[in-house]
Amino acid sequence: MTAELVRGQNHTLPQTRLEIRVSAGTPVVAGATLGDERGTVRGIEWIAHPGSPQLPGLEVSQQAAADHRLAVDLEALPAGAHRVTVLLALPVGAGGPVRFGAVPAPFVAVTGLDGTEIATFTLTDLDAESAVSALELYRRQDAWKVRAVGQGYAGGLAEMLADQGVTDPAALAGSIQEAVTRGLARSVAPPPRTPEADRVRHATGSADHRPTAPPPAPEPPEPLADPATTGPAHNQPHTAQPHTAPGPAAAGASAAGPSTGGPINYAHPRRQHAAPPSPPPAAPPAQPGQPAQPVAGDATGWSMDERLYNQIWGMFEDLARAVAAYRSAVDFAESRMDQELDRALSDPRNRIGGAGDRAREAARAKRDELASRAREALDRDLAQLAAEAAVVEPALPAAYAGWGNPVWHAHRIPMEIPMALRIGDLHLPERTDLRIPLLVRLPLERGMWVDSGRTASETAALMDTDRLRRLAMETAVAHAARLLAVYPPGEFAVHVIDPAGSAAGPLAPLVESGVLAGPPAAGPGGVASVLAHLTRRVDLVQMAVRARAADSLPPDLDTGEQLLVVNDFPHGFDDRAVTQLRYLADEGPAVGVHLLMVADREEASAYGPVLDPLWRSLLRITPVADSHLADPWVGHAWTYEPLTIPPGSRVLEQVLSAVAAARRAVGR
């Protein structure tokens, strides 16, 4: 399992031949130094940089790029080398950003040679620094470990090299930057990476005119987050961090932020690759003076699924930053107008005659001009993103597509799970018709909570309680059906707890198709039976994993992924059942047991803060549109739109029938 590190945290390396992948969202210089047992760099022969990219056991990129792959063979390092420190720096004199606080937080991943991620680290909280020690690989008692460092240097590359003990660091820094300047014209094909900061795109769409957002706040450990679950106050809205969250690819134990739960893994699934990734499709040539035509799958990746996944996340980030730049420009225009008015009206001469009125008119005219120019730039970016969305949406596979996409009518149950699943759409008020799919990683790394409370949002407050609860349960059923449809036959089972039997109507498609693991559990006895069954499964699988004895599992144990749908929590739950549910929420995702709860948090208020960790561990979604998700870059309030089945469509029944038929074909 991938370790998502925070600053200062370390993790044991299971192998010695590695790749270190860097994604920064802007061209950076990547290098590495070797250190002895005391961390001392013995000389320039122990430094790999663009001007001298190869050392025994170590190779770095020869130029600045937004994405890098550094090759490391720890067994082949020079004698006496006990440490490898990965260094990043912004190139000077290239017209780009001069501090890391003005660019997306760099992302670093230590992977095996097959691309399997071992540990990842997002370098947040950088501001005036133009160079940073990202991480170090070090030997400890004959074992190698990786430590997240994240030490920034406002003095740039020279200061960082001096801190490494390098003799004459200024001269070496100058030669490195000179080598970088010579290589800036060369292109580097970027590697695929996790989507939190991943955006490798052709010179098409808004990537050509990407705005620069204000320095981002410290990022939470996931792409989208809900403020409602980050603290005791439970009447606030929830965050989908794009990166579960988008993330939207929103991939995991906590929905809240750094203060809750454990690390969340947003790594790509562990897949063996026999060949390098195929290049993305080429965009049609653009007319002179016009942006190139968008192409579906123009991000990097090993497969079309991965390229589309990365492209969707890139569109999400582009939209977030374009709107952030626009809002920042408008705020600046307003602030400038206020300052000019204050200066004009503080002059006594402007208080007589029409001088004051003319000053006010001039200030407002400048404000309007600046805001108009900002809106024009935003409209250009939004138009390019809309054109890209129009191309991408029809090309999406079923797992990424909405219910209205014709791909669902031709859907066949797959033989392997996709990278992610679409659970809704996101948009901003600047252009509500520009929707970005919200994707969650598969296998699910955290549970979901469909909020059926009327206090959850303004839209919900206007709805009848019974109608809202039915809509919430229908939403849960649709998500369960999508999960069943994208898993191979027999590898995903759904259990339902409906204590009072109040969800018989919404559950009918699941019950009538025969895809449930058993009839919906009702009453305290049914609740206890299902919870005991799934708790036992979690316990047994955890013990087998720890003992490395998977063969010892009971033959009757279903090792496929399990989803527990809970309606009307906490009705029908006693204290023991609540404890078991919390245990499943905390421990279940790591061993393939997931929660999908339909609940009104207010109805569980009698339990007090004891349930706060439960709510924080779940990704909160709503059965109606609601602005409760925030991105990790600039903190926009994104409006979440749940997926809806077109009126009169039988797609849900068709999909569940296909699931049942596929199960019969394999005998499960």
TORVO-818526 format. One record per residue (C-alpha): residue in one letter; y, z, x. Coordinates in steps of 0.5 Angstrom, whole numbers, always signed. Example, Ala and Ser with C-alpha at 12.3 -4.5 7.8 and 13.67 -1.06 7.14 Angstrom:
TORVO-818526
<a,<-9,+16,+25>> <s,<-2,+14,+27>> 
***
This chain:
TORVO-818526
<m,<+0,+0,+0>> <t,<+7,-2,+3>> <a,<+11,+4,+5>> <e,<+18,+3,+3>> <l,<+22,+7,+8>> <v,<+29,+11,+8>> <r,<+33,+13,+14>> <g,<+29,+17,+19>> <q,<+22,+16,+15>> <n,<+16,+14,+19>> <h,<+10,+11,+18>> <t,<+3,+9,+22>> <l,<+2,+2,+23>> <p,<-5,+0,+22>> <q,<-5,-6,+27>> <t,<-2,-8,+33>> <r,<+0,-15,+32>> <l,<+6,-16,+27>> <e,<+11,-20,+24>> <i,<+18,-16,+23>> <r,<+22,-20,+18>> <v,<+29,-20,+17>> <s,<+33,-22,+11>> <a,<+41,-21,+11>> <g,<+44,-25,+6>> <t,<+49,-28,+12>> <p,<+47,-30,+19>> <v,<+46,-25,+23>> <v,<+44,-24,+31>> <a,<+37,-21,+31>> <g,<+34,-18,+38>> <a,<+30,-13,+41>> <t,<+30,-8,+47>> <l,<+24,-4,+50>> <g,<+24,+3,+52>> <d,<+20,+7,+56>> <e,<+17,+14,+54>> <r,<+24,+17,+54>> <g,<+27,+11,+50>> <t,<+30,+8,+57>> <v,<+31,+1,+57>> <r,<+29,-1,+65>> <g,<+33,-7,+65>> <i,<+35,-14,+62>> <e,<+28,-16,+63>> <w,<+26,-11,+57>> <i,<+31,-14,+52>> <a,<+29,-20,+48>> <h,<+36,-24,+45>> <p,<+38,-31,+43>> <g,<+39,-33,+50>> <s,<+32,-30,+53>> <p,<+28,-30,+46>> <q,<+21,-28,+49>> <l,<+18,-22,+53>> <p,<+11,-21,+54>> <g,<+9,-19,+47>> <l,<+15,-20,+44>> <e,<+19,-26,+41>> <v,<+26,-26,+37>> <s,<+30,-32,+34>> <q,<+34,-36,+38>> <q,<+40,-37,+34>> <a,<+44,-33,+28>> <a,<+41,-34,+21>> <a,<+40,-30,+15>> <d,<+33,-29,+15>> <h,<+29,-28,+22>> <r,<+21,-27,+24>> <l,<+20,-23,+30>> <a,<+13,-23,+33>> <v,<+11,-17,+36>> <d,<+4,-16,+40>> <l,<+4,-8,+42>> <e,<-2,-9,+46>> <a,<+1,-14,+50>> <l,<+8,-11,+52>> <p,<+10,-9,+59>> <a,<+6,-3,+62>> <g,<+11,+3,+61>> <a,<+14,+0,+54>> <h,<+13,+5,+49>> <r,<+18,+3,+44>> <v,<+21,-3,+41>> <t,<+28,-3,+38>> <v,<+30,-8,+33>> <l,<+37,-10,+33>> <l,<+42,-14,+28>> <a,<+49,-16,+30>> <l,<+54,-20,+26>> <p,<+56,-26,+30>> <v,<+63,-27,+33>> <g,<+68,-32,+32>> <a,<+64,-36,+27>> <g,<+68,-35,+21>> <g,<+64,-30,+18>> <p,<+64,-23,+16>> <v,<+66,-18,+21>> <r,<+63,-12,+18>> <f,<+56,-10,+15>> <g,<+60,-7,+9>> <a,<+62,-14,+7>> <v,<+55,-17,+6>> <p,<+49,-15,+2>> <a,<+45,-9,+5>> <p,<+40,-12,+10>> <f,<+33,-12,+9>> <v,<+27,-11,+14>> <a,<+20,-11,+13>> <v,<+14,-10,+18>> <t,<+8,-15,+16>> <g,<+1,-17,+18>> <l,<+0,-24,+21>> <d,<-2,-26,+14>> <g,<+5,-23,+11>> <t,<+2,-17,+8>> <e,<+8,-12,+8>> <i,<+6,-5,+12>> <a,<+13,-2,+11>> <t,<+20,-4,+9>> <f,<+27,-1,+10>> <t,<+34,-3,+6>> <l,<+40,-2,+11>> <t,<+44,+2,+6>> <d,<+51,+6,+7>> <l,<+54,+1,+12>> <d,<+61,+0,+12>> <a,<+65,-2,+18>> <e,<+59,-3,+23>> <s,<+58,-10,+26>> <a,<+52,-8,+29>> <v,<+46,-4,+27>> <s,<+39,-1,+30>> <a,<+35,-3,+24>> <l,<+28,+0,+26>> <e,<+24,+2,+32>> <l,<+16,+2,+33>> <y,<+14,+7,+38>> <r,<+8,+10,+41>> <r,<+6,+17,+39>> <q,<-1,+20,+42>> <d,<-4,+13,+43>> <a,<-2,+11,+36>> <w,<+4,+6,+34>> <k,<+9,+8,+28>> <v,<+15,+5,+25>> <r,<+21,+9,+24>> <a,<+27,+7,+20>> <v,<+33,+8,+24>> <g,<+39,+5,+21>> <q,<+44,+7,+26>> <g,<+51,+3,+26>> <y,<+56,+1,+31>> <a,<+63,+0,+29>> <g,<+64,-3,+37>> <g,<+59,-8,+35>> <l,<+53,-11,+40>> <a,<+56,-8,+46>> <e,<+57,-1,+44>> <m,<+50,-2,+41>> <l,<+47,-4,+48>> <a,<+51,+1,+51>> <d,<+47,+7,+47>> <q,<+41,+3,+49>> <g,<+42,+5,+56>> <v,<+44,-2,+58>> <t,<+48,-3,+65>> <d,<+54,-7,+63>> <p,<+53,-8,+56>> <a,<+60,-12,+55>> <a,<+57,-18,+59>> <l,<+51,-18,+56>> <a,<+54,-18,+49>> <g,<+58,-23,+51>> <s,<+53,-28,+54>> <i,<+48,-26,+47>> <q,<+54,-28,+43>> <e,<+55,-35,+47>> <a,<+48,-37,+46>> <v,<+49,-35,+39>> <t,<+55,-40,+38>> <r,<+51,-46,+42>> <g,<+46,-45,+37>> <l,<+50,-44,+30>> <a,<+49,-51,+28>> <r,<+42,-51,+28>> <s,<+38,-49,+22>> <v,<+32,-44,+21>> <a,<+27,-44,+16>> <p,<+28,-37,+13>> <p,<+21,-34,+11>> <p,<+20,-31,+4>> <r,<+22,-24,+3>> <t,<+22,-18,-3>> <p,<+28,-20,-8>> <e,<+32,-14,-7>> <a,<+37,-18,-3>> <d,<+33,-24,-2>> <r,<+37,-31,-3>> <v,<+35,-37,+1>> <r,<+37,-43,-3>> <h,<+39,-50,-1>> <a,<+47,-52,-1>> <t,<+46,-53,-9>> <g,<+50,-49,-15>> <s,<+53,-43,-13>> <a,<+50,-42,-6>> <d,<+56,-47,-4>> <h,<+61,-43,-7>> <r,<+59,-36,-7>> <p,<+64,-31,-8>> <t,<+65,-24,-3>> <a,<+64,-18,-7>> <p,<+67,-12,-5>> <p,<+63,-7,-1>> <p,<+57,-5,-5>> <a,<+56,+2,-6>> <p,<+49,+5,-3>> <e,<+43,+2,-6>> <p,<+38,+5,-10>> <p,<+31,+4,-8>> <e,<+30,-1,-14>> <p,<+33,-7,-16>> <l,<+36,-5,-23>> <a,<+37,+2,-25>> <d,<+38,+6,-32>> <p,<+44,+12,-31>> <a,<+40,+15,-37>> <t,<+34,+17,-33>> <t,<+38,+19,-27>> <g,<+40,+26,-29>> <p,<+39,+31,-34>> <a,<+44,+28,-39>> <h,<+39,+24,-43>> <n,<+44,+21,-48>> <q,<+47,+16,-43>> <p,<+44,+9,-42>> <h,<+38,+7,-38>> <t,<+38,+3,-31>> <a,<+34,-3,-30>> <q,<+34,-4,-22>> <p,<+34,-11,-20>> <h,<+30,-10,-17>> <t,<+25,-7,-22>> <a,<+30,-9,-21>> <p,<+31,-17,-24>> <g,<+32,-13,-19>> <p,<+31,-16,-25>> <a,<+24,-17,-22>> <a,<+24,-10,-23>> <a,<+18,-7,-19>> <g,<+14,+5,-17>> <a,<+14,+11,-20>> <s,<+22,+13,-21>> <a,<+27,+9,-25>> <a,<+32,+13,-23>> <g,<+35,+13,-16>> <p,<+34,+16,-10>> <s,<+33,+23,-12>> <t,<+27,+22,-17>> <g,<+20,+20,-16>> <g,<+17,+17,-10>> <p,<+18,+10,-6>> <i,<+17,+4,-10>> <n,<+14,-2,-8>> <y,<+17,-9,-9>> <a,<+13,-12,-4>> <h,<+9,-19,-6>> <p,<+2,-18,-8>> <r,<-3,-18,-2>> <r,<-5,-25,-1>> <q,<-9,-28,+4>> <h,<-6,-35,+6>> <a,<-9,-40,+10>> <a,<-3,-45,+11>> <p,<+4,-44,+12>> <p,<+8,-45,+6>> <s,<+10,-51,+3>> <p,<+17,-53,+3>> <p,<+21,-53,-3>> <p,<+22,-59,-7>> <a,<+28,-63,-4>> <a,<+35,-63,-9>> <p,<+37,-70,-11>> <p,<+43,-73,-7>> <a,<+49,-71,-9>> <q,<+55,-75,-11>> <p,<+61,-75,-6>> <g,<+65,-69,-8>> <q,<+60,-66,-13>> <p,<+55,-60,-12>> <a,<+48,-62,-11>> <q,<+43,-63,-17>> <p,<+39,-56,-18>> <v,<+32,-56,-17>> <a,<+27,-51,-20>> <g,<+23,-48,-14>> <d,<+28,-49,-9>> <a,<+27,-42,-6>> <t,<+22,-40,-1>> <g,<+15,-38,-2>> <w,<+8,-39,-1>> <s,<+7,-42,-8>> <m,<+11,-45,-14>> <d,<+10,-38,-17>> <e,<+13,-35,-11>> <r,<+19,-40,-10>> <l,<+21,-39,-18>> <y,<+21,-32,-17>> <n,<+25,-32,-11>> <q,<+30,-37,-15>> <i,<+31,-33,-21>> <w,<+32,-27,-17>> <g,<+37,-31,-13>> <m,<+41,-33,-19>> <f,<+41,-26,-21>> <e,<+45,-24,-15>> <d,<+49,-30,-15>> <l,<+51,-28,-22>> <a,<+52,-21,-20>> <r,<+57,-23,-14>> <a,<+61,-28,-18>> <v,<+63,-24,-23>> <a,<+64,-18,-18>> <a,<+69,-23,-14>> <y,<+72,-25,-21>> <r,<+73,-18,-23>> <s,<+76,-15,-17>> <a,<+81,-21,-16>> <v,<+83,-19,-23>> <d,<+84,-12,-21>> <f,<+88,-14,-15>> <a,<+93,-18,-19>> <e,<+94,-13,-24>> <s,<+95,-8,-18>> <r,<+100,-13,-15>> <m,<+104,-14,-21>> <d,<+104,-6,-22>> <q,<+107,-5,-15>> <e,<+112,-11,-16>> <l,<+114,-8,-22>> <d,<+115,-1,-19>> <r,<+119,-4,-13>> <a,<+123,-8,-18>> <l,<+125,-2,-23>> <s,<+126,+3,-17>> <d,<+132,-1,-15>> <p,<+138,+1,-19>> <r,<+141,-6,-19>> <n,<+136,-9,-23>> <r,<+137,-4,-29>> <i,<+143,-8,-31>> <g,<+144,-14,-34>> <g,<+137,-19,-34>> <a,<+135,-18,-27>> <g,<+130,-13,-29>> <d,<+127,-17,-35>> <r,<+127,-23,-30>> <a,<+123,-19,-25>> <r,<+118,-17,-30>> <e,<+117,-24,-32>> <a,<+116,-26,-25>> <a,<+111,-21,-23>> <r,<+107,-22,-30>> <a,<+107,-30,-28>> <k,<+104,-28,-21>> <r,<+99,-24,-24>> <d,<+97,-29,-29>> <e,<+97,-35,-24>> <l,<+92,-30,-20>> <a,<+88,-29,-25>> <s,<+87,-36,-28>> <r,<+85,-38,-21>> <a,<+80,-33,-21>> <r,<+77,-35,-27>> <e,<+77,-42,-25>> <a,<+73,-40,-19>> <l,<+68,-36,-24>> <d,<+68,-42,-29>> <r,<+65,-47,-23>> <d,<+60,-42,-21>> <l,<+58,-40,-28>> <a,<+57,-48,-29>> <q,<+53,-49,-23>> <l,<+49,-43,-25>> <a,<+48,-45,-32>> <a,<+46,-52,-29>> <e,<+41,-49,-25>> <a,<+38,-44,-31>> <a,<+37,-51,-35>> <v,<+33,-54,-30>> <v,<+29,-47,-28>> <e,<+27,-45,-35>> <p,<+23,-51,-37>> <a,<+19,-51,-31>> <l,<+17,-43,-31>> <p,<+10,-41,-32>> <a,<+8,-37,-38>> <a,<+8,-31,-35>> <y,<+16,-32,-33>> <a,<+17,-36,-40>> <g,<+20,-33,-46>> <w,<+16,-34,-53>> <g,<+19,-40,-55>> <n,<+17,-44,-49>> <p,<+12,-49,-50>> <v,<+8,-47,-44>> <w,<+5,-41,-48>> <h,<+2,-46,-53>> <a,<-2,-49,-48>> <h,<-3,-43,-44>> <r,<-10,-42,-41>> <i,<-12,-35,-39>> <p,<-11,-35,-31>> <m,<-17,-33,-26>> <e,<-12,-29,-22>> <i,<-5,-25,-24>> <p,<+2,-28,-23>> <m,<+7,-24,-19>> <a,<+11,-22,-24>> <l,<+12,-22,-32>> <r,<+18,-23,-36>> <i,<+20,-17,-40>> <g,<+27,-19,-43>> <d,<+33,-23,-41>> <l,<+40,-20,-38>> <h,<+47,-23,-39>> <l,<+54,-21,-37>> <p,<+60,-21,-42>> <e,<+64,-27,-38>> <r,<+58,-32,-41>> <t,<+53,-29,-45>> <d,<+50,-35,-46>> <l,<+48,-35,-39>> <r,<+41,-31,-39>> <i,<+37,-29,-33>> <p,<+30,-27,-34>> <l,<+28,-20,-32>> <l,<+22,-20,-29>> <v,<+17,-14,-27>> <r,<+12,-14,-21>> <l,<+5,-14,-23>> <p,<+1,-10,-22>> <l,<+6,-6,-26>> <e,<+8,-1,-21>> <r,<+12,+4,-26>> <g,<+11,+5,-34>> <m,<+15,+3,-39>> <w,<+19,+6,-45>> <v,<+21,+3,-51>> <d,<+27,+7,-54>> <s,<+26,+8,-61>> <g,<+32,+12,-62>> <r,<+38,+11,-66>> <t,<+43,+14,-61>> <a,<+40,+10,-55>> <s,<+46,+4,-57>> <e,<+51,+2,-61>> <t,<+47,-3,-64>> <a,<+41,+2,-66>> <a,<+46,+7,-69>> <l,<+47,+1,-74>> <m,<+40,+0,-76>> <d,<+35,+4,-81>> <t,<+31,+9,-77>> <d,<+24,+6,-80>> <r,<+26,-1,-79>> <l,<+28,+1,-71>> <r,<+22,+4,-70>> <r,<+18,-2,-73>> <l,<+22,-6,-69>> <a,<+20,-2,-62>> <m,<+13,-2,-64>> <e,<+13,-9,-65>> <t,<+16,-10,-58>> <a,<+11,-6,-55>> <v,<+5,-10,-58>> <a,<+9,-16,-55>> <h,<+9,-14,-48>> <a,<+2,-11,-49>> <a,<+0,-18,-51>> <r,<+3,-22,-45>> <l,<+0,-17,-40>> <l,<-7,-19,-43>> <a,<-5,-26,-43>> <v,<-3,-26,-36>> <y,<-9,-22,-33>> <p,<-16,-25,-32>> <p,<-21,-24,-37>> <g,<-24,-17,-37>> <e,<-19,-15,-32>> <f,<-14,-11,-36>> <a,<-15,-6,-42>> <v,<-11,-4,-47>> <h,<-11,+3,-51>> <v,<-7,+5,-57>> <i,<-5,+12,-59>> <d,<-2,+12,-66>> <p,<-3,+20,-68>> <a,<+0,+19,-75>> <g,<-3,+12,-76>> <s,<+4,+10,-78>> <a,<+4,+3,-73>> <a,<-2,+0,-77>> <g,<+3,-6,-79>> <p,<+5,-8,-72>> <l,<-1,-6,-69>> <a,<-5,-11,-73>> <p,<-5,-17,-68>> <l,<-8,-13,-63>> <v,<-13,-10,-68>> <e,<-15,-16,-71>> <s,<-16,-20,-65>> <g,<-21,-15,-62>> <v,<-17,-14,-56>> <l,<-17,-7,-56>> <a,<-21,-3,-52>> <g,<-22,+1,-58>> <p,<-19,+3,-65>> <p,<-12,+6,-64>> <a,<-13,+14,-63>> <a,<-10,+18,-69>> <g,<-10,+25,-70>> <p,<-10,+31,-64>> <g,<-17,+29,-63>> <g,<-16,+22,-62>> <v,<-10,+24,-57>> <a,<-14,+28,-53>> <s,<-20,+24,-53>> <v,<-16,+18,-50>> <l,<-12,+22,-45>> <a,<-18,+25,-43>> <h,<-22,+19,-41>> <l,<-16,+16,-38>> <t,<-15,+22,-34>> <r,<-22,+22,-31>> <r,<-21,+15,-29>> <v,<-15,+17,-25>> <d,<-18,+23,-22>> <l,<-25,+19,-20>> <v,<-21,+13,-17>> <q,<-17,+17,-13>> <m,<-22,+21,-10>> <a,<-26,+15,-9>> <v,<-20,+12,-5>> <r,<-19,+18,-1>> <a,<-26,+18,+1>> <r,<-27,+11,+2>> <a,<-33,+11,-3>> <a,<-31,+6,-8>> <d,<-39,+4,-9>> <s,<-40,+11,-11>> <l,<-36,+10,-18>> <p,<-40,+11,-24>> <p,<-43,+5,-27>> <d,<-39,+6,-33>> <l,<-32,+6,-30>> <d,<-28,+0,-32>> <t,<-24,-1,-26>> <g,<-20,-6,-29>> <e,<-12,-5,-30>> <q,<-11,+0,-36>> <l,<-5,+0,-41>> <l,<-4,+6,-45>> <v,<+1,+5,-51>> <v,<+3,+11,-54>> <n,<+7,+11,-61>> <d,<+12,+16,-64>> <f,<+11,+21,-58>> <p,<+11,+27,-58>> <h,<+8,+27,-65>> <g,<+1,+29,-65>> <f,<+1,+32,-57>> <d,<+0,+39,-56>> <d,<+2,+42,-49>> <r,<-4,+40,-45>> <a,<-3,+33,-48>> <v,<+4,+33,-45>> <t,<+1,+35,-39>> <q,<-4,+30,-38>> <l,<+1,+24,-40>> <r,<+6,+27,-35>> <y,<+0,+26,-30>> <l,<-2,+19,-32>> <a,<+6,+17,-31>> <d,<+6,+20,-24>> <e,<-1,+18,-21>> <g,<-4,+13,-26>> <p,<+0,+7,-23>> <a,<-3,+7,-16>> <v,<-10,+7,-19>> <g,<-9,+2,-24>> <v,<-7,+6,-31>> <h,<+0,+5,-34>> <l,<+4,+7,-40>> <l,<+8,+4,-45>> <m,<+11,+9,-49>> <v,<+15,+8,-56>> <a,<+19,+14,-57>> <d,<+26,+17,-59>> <r,<+28,+22,-53>> <e,<+31,+26,-58>> <e,<+25,+28,-62>> <a,<+22,+31,-56>> <s,<+28,+35,-54>> <a,<+25,+41,-56>> <y,<+21,+41,-49>> <g,<+27,+41,-45>> <p,<+28,+39,-38>> <v,<+20,+39,-37>> <l,<+20,+32,-40>> <d,<+26,+29,-35>> <p,<+21,+27,-30>> <l,<+17,+23,-35>> <w,<+23,+19,-38>> <r,<+26,+18,-30>> <s,<+19,+15,-28>> <l,<+19,+10,-34>> <l,<+23,+3,-34>> <r,<+27,+4,-41>> <i,<+28,-2,-45>> <t,<+30,-3,-52>> <p,<+28,-7,-58>> <v,<+35,-9,-59>> <a,<+40,-12,-55>> <d,<+44,-6,-50>> <s,<+48,-6,-44>> <h,<+44,+0,-41>> <l,<+42,-3,-34>> <a,<+46,-3,-28>> <d,<+45,-8,-21>> <p,<+45,-4,-14>> <w,<+50,-8,-11>> <v,<+56,-8,-15>> <g,<+54,-3,-21>> <h,<+55,-8,-27>> <a,<+53,-6,-34>> <w,<+48,-12,-36>> <t,<+46,-13,-43>> <y,<+39,-13,-44>> <e,<+36,-18,-49>> <p,<+29,-16,-51>> <l,<+24,-22,-52>> <t,<+23,-25,-59>> <i,<+18,-29,-62>> <p,<+21,-35,-66>> <p,<+21,-34,-74>> <g,<+15,-37,-77>> <s,<+11,-38,-70>> <r,<+4,-36,-69>> <v,<+4,-36,-62>> <l,<+2,-28,-61>> <e,<-4,-29,-65>> <q,<-6,-36,-61>> <v,<-5,-32,-55>> <l,<-9,-26,-57>> <s,<-14,-31,-60>> <a,<-15,-34,-53>> <v,<-15,-27,-49>> <a,<-21,-25,-54>> <a,<-25,-32,-53>> <a,<-24,-32,-45>> <r,<-27,-25,-46>> <r,<-33,-27,-50>> <a,<-34,-33,-45>> <v,<-35,-28,-39>> <g,<-39,-23,-43>> <r,<-34,-17,-43>> 
***
